[in-house]
Amino acid sequence: MSRDSGRPGGTYLAGWLFADLLLVIVLVVLGSEMPAADPHPDPEPTATATATATATATPDPSRSPSPTHSDTSRPGGLDPVTVSIGIRLDPDALIAGRPSETAELTRQVTQEIKRYEGRTAAFVMVFGTVRASGGSVDTGRSDEYATAVARQLPQAAPRFFPPYSEKIIRGYHDSGSAIASGTARIELFFLLS
């Protein structure tokens, strides 16, 4: 009697569980950061102190100005609405570092991010798909392809993507049955504005 009931194996699920857990941790940490309070609030000026201060005041470089209401009206963090863009390349050529393929990655990514002009990605997940000759997903090559795409993104659009770090831009395999080989889905997370 077989235990296989059409469900994915434990190793496959563990990878996705780790990815989801990592994402939740990042969202909680970034979402819980609150702006720091001014340790030296300015005292309320009096009429005589204001007249004296305007005549003799010089800026004190050790003190920063107090935050305005608009600075603290909304805590920072990741926008919960993500954006997904897709590209298709020759995975083997990109993994090998072929200049023509890295140029094609730059062209496709630049075209896809035009509609998000003025924004900067804060956290990026890349899901790559590479199929073996029989049509099944080769998870090892898919991970390698996704990582190669992730490493190239900051070079393709340095003003849009953060510098490469496995903590901020990370590659994973995507084994969806309807996804064509050579597809990379790039999931973008922006900071709240």
Solvent accessible surface area in square Angstrom, and as a share of the most:
residue,aa,sasa,rsa
1,M,245,1.09
2,S,89,0.58
3,R,230,0.84
4,D,111,0.58
5,S,78,0.50
6,G,71,0.68
7,R,188,0.69
8,P,73,0.46
9,G,47,0.45
10,G,58,0.56
11,T,123,0.71
12,Y,71,0.27
13,L,90,0.45
14,A,56,0.44
15,G,38,0.36
16,W,62,0.22
17,L,125,0.62
18,F,107,0.45
19,A,1,0.01
20,D,75,0.39
21,L,97,0.48
22,L,42,0.21
23,L,36,0.18
24,V,80,0.46
25,I,90,0.46
26,V,29,0.16
27,L,61,0.30
28,V,94,0.54
29,V,80,0.46
30,L,50,0.25
31,G,41,0.40
32,S,72,0.46
33,E,99,0.44
34,M,139,0.62
35,P,65,0.41
36,A,94,0.72
37,A,92,0.72
38,D,41,0.21
39,P,109,0.69
40,H,113,0.50
41,P,100,0.63
42,D,86,0.45
43,P,110,0.69
44,E,157,0.71
45,P,98,0.62
46,T,83,0.49
47,A,91,0.70
48,T,107,0.62
49,A,50,0.38
50,T,60,0.35
51,A,67,0.52
52,T,88,0.51
53,A,47,0.37
54,T,107,0.62
55,A,85,0.66
56,T,102,0.60
57,A,71,0.55
58,T,114,0.66
59,P,126,0.79
60,D,77,0.40
61,P,134,0.85
62,S,100,0.64
63,R,103,0.38
64,S,84,0.54
65,P,121,0.76
66,S,50,0.32
67,P,64,0.40
68,T,84,0.49
69,H,154,0.69
70,S,90,0.58
71,D,88,0.46
72,T,62,0.36
73,S,71,0.46
74,R,141,0.51
75,P,56,0.35
76,G,40,0.39
77,G,7,0.07
78,L,11,0.05
79,D,28,0.15
80,P,109,0.68
81,V,107,0.61
82,T,48,0.28
83,V,25,0.14
84,S,54,0.35
85,I,4,0.02
86,G,39,0.38
87,I,4,0.02
88,R,140,0.51
89,L,17,0.08
90,D,65,0.34
91,P,15,0.09
92,D,77,0.40
93,A,1,0.01
94,L,6,0.03
95,I,55,0.28
96,A,80,0.62
97,G,43,0.41
98,R,126,0.46
99,P,103,0.65
100,S,75,0.48
101,E,24,0.11
102,T,29,0.17
103,A,63,0.48
104,E,52,0.23
105,L,1,0.00
106,T,52,0.30
107,R,139,0.51
108,Q,31,0.14
109,V,0,0.00
110,T,58,0.34
111,Q,106,0.47
112,E,48,0.21
113,I,18,0.09
114,K,117,0.49
115,R,154,0.56
116,Y,35,0.13
117,E,151,0.68
118,G,80,0.77
119,R,93,0.34
120,T,74,0.43
121,A,2,0.01
122,A,27,0.21
123,F,6,0.02
124,V,0,0.00
125,M,8,0.04
126,V,0,0.00
127,F,11,0.05
128,G,0,0.00
129,T,1,0.00
130,V,1,0.01
131,R,51,0.19
132,A,40,0.31
133,S,131,0.84
134,G,77,0.74
135,G,39,0.37
136,S,75,0.48
137,V,29,0.17
138,D,42,0.22
139,T,62,0.36
140,G,47,0.46
141,R,77,0.28
142,S,0,0.00
143,D,53,0.27
144,E,90,0.40
145,Y,0,0.00
146,A,0,0.00
147,T,38,0.22
148,A,16,0.12
149,V,0,0.00
150,A,0,0.00
151,R,117,0.43
152,Q,46,0.20
153,L,0,0.00
154,P,17,0.11
155,Q,132,0.59
156,A,13,0.10
157,A,13,0.10
158,P,98,0.62
159,R,226,0.82
160,F,14,0.06
161,F,4,0.02
162,P,19,0.12
163,P,111,0.70
164,Y,64,0.24
165,S,37,0.24
166,E,89,0.40
167,K,165,0.70
168,I,59,0.30
169,I,0,0.00
170,R,70,0.25
171,G,16,0.15
172,Y,25,0.09
173,H,31,0.14
174,D,18,0.09
175,S,36,0.23
176,G,27,0.26
177,S,111,0.71
178,A,103,0.80
179,I,47,0.24
180,A,44,0.34
181,S,44,0.29
182,G,1,0.01
183,T,28,0.16
184,A,0,0.00
185,R,84,0.31
186,I,0,0.00
187,E,26,0.12
188,L,0,0.00
189,F,8,0.03
190,F,2,0.01
191,L,97,0.48
192,L,51,0.26
193,S,127,0.82
